[in-house]
Structures are given as C-alpha cells and as structure tokens.
Amino acid sequence: MVSSPPHAKKCYRACVSYDGTEFHGFAENPGVETVAGKIRESLEMILGNRIDITCAGRTDAGVHAEGQIISFDAEDFDYRRVQKSLNKLCAPYISIRDLQEAEDFFNARFSAVSRTYRYRILNQEYPDPFSHRFSWHVSAQIDLRRVEQATQALIGEHDFSSFCRKATVLVDGKEENASLVREVLSINIKSEEPYIEIWITATSFCHQMVRSIVGTLVEIGKGRLKESDMASIILKKDRNFAGQVAPPQGLSLMKVGY
C-alpha cells in the first residue's frame, strides 16, 4: 500500500505590532523571552507543527513595532481562526494585525525593499510617566532647524560605519568585516509639542544605525555639534565621532516596503 504524500506547505505572512519593553529583542535567544519566541511557541501550539519564523527587521531589546512583517511556511489553515487564537495567546504585548497567504517564495526579510523607523522624543523639562515606555525624554531644548539641516547629509548611499556596530561575515571560511554601506531614502522631522518624531526610511539598516543617527542629531539640536559636522562624521567612518546611542524605547519599526 502506497502512503499518501505529505500535504504541501504554503507560505504565510503576517503584520505584527508589539510593545518591546518586556522582550529581549525580536530574534530568539535561549533563556530569555523574545517576540519571535512568543509568536513561534503560540503558532506551534495552535498548528501542532514546528514553525520557523523570518522577520523583516530584527529589532533590539526594548524596541517596538507597529508594522513588523513576518513570514513562515505551514500546511493550509483557517486564517481567521489562527489569527484570533494567536492574539489571545500573545496578548497583551503582541498583536497580529493581519495574517494571510503569501506568494510562493515570499520572504519577510529578503523580499523587502525598504524599512521605515520612527524615533519619538519627549522634548520638555519634566519626564512623563505615561510616555516613558515609548519615547526618550530630552529636557534640553532641541533646535529643529539645526536638526533638519543636518539630516540632508544622510540622504543617499553612504558607509555608515560611524553609526553602526561592526559585524563580520564568513567568506570562504574566513571572517571578514561586513559592509556597512546603506542607502537612506528619506528622513522627515515631525513636531507636535512636546514631541519630536524622526522618521527614517532606508533600503536596510545596520545594527543600532537609527539610534546612533538620532543620538547625533540630538547633539546637533542641542548645539553641542554643528550642522556641518554630520557630513564629516560620515566620512570619518569611526563610531567614536558620532553622538551617543539613543535609548531603545523611542524607536519603532513602522512600515516595510515590498
């Protein structure tokens, strides 16, 4: 007797929002709770099969998302039932906003052509206990004109070594420094007192790139660095010349372009 062939798996994609405060980043890490780990464990409980999750951007500990995209392969299932069950299991810090079948070979990471992050700053004298999970409190006055002028140097393709952690890749069995060349497509500054939002869209980002850029822009906005310093910091390709790394809680992954 010939056994029946296994059911073919389909590719699925989901849009996920989360408050990253309680998680040690998105990517799974043994011994600590992560966003990916929580979603995977919940999916496996619902579907009864091993699931491997891919995301558009691996956010760090404490970083949030409103439009994170994930993909995974699984046998055919009822979208609405699984989405409802996932939201029950992942609440209150993770929400599955959309779940649907994707095109064959769709990959949340490698199919993406852009990512948009928003960094929120609370710019007033006193902190706000109701916004501290989602913003960076900066008490010194920030000059938005200086910040906007400095952002112009960041647009386009550059080596962002001054704003990223060094990384290595294996090439023919040998470790080599990974390229930190990235293309920034746009930067927009939005202000609605007492909040300042910095929106950055790029084809991709290297580790801590957005937070390092924001930290440098804040130094410029406070007058500790000149607007023209941004271009020279980029050219130096040295992390020591950029400003501090802004704290994680102000950062959110807002949108992924495909």
Secondary structure by P-SEA (a helix, b strand, c coil): cccccccbbbbbbbbbbbccccccccccccccccaaaaaaaaaaaaacbbbbbbbcccccccbbbcbbbbbbbbccccaaaaaaaaaaaacccccccbbbbbcccccccccccbbbbbbbbbccccccccccccbbbbcccccaaaaaaaaccccccccccccccbbbbbccccccccccbbbbcbbbbbbcccbbbbbbbccccccaaaaaaaaaaaaaaaccccccaaaaaaaacccccccccccccccccccccc
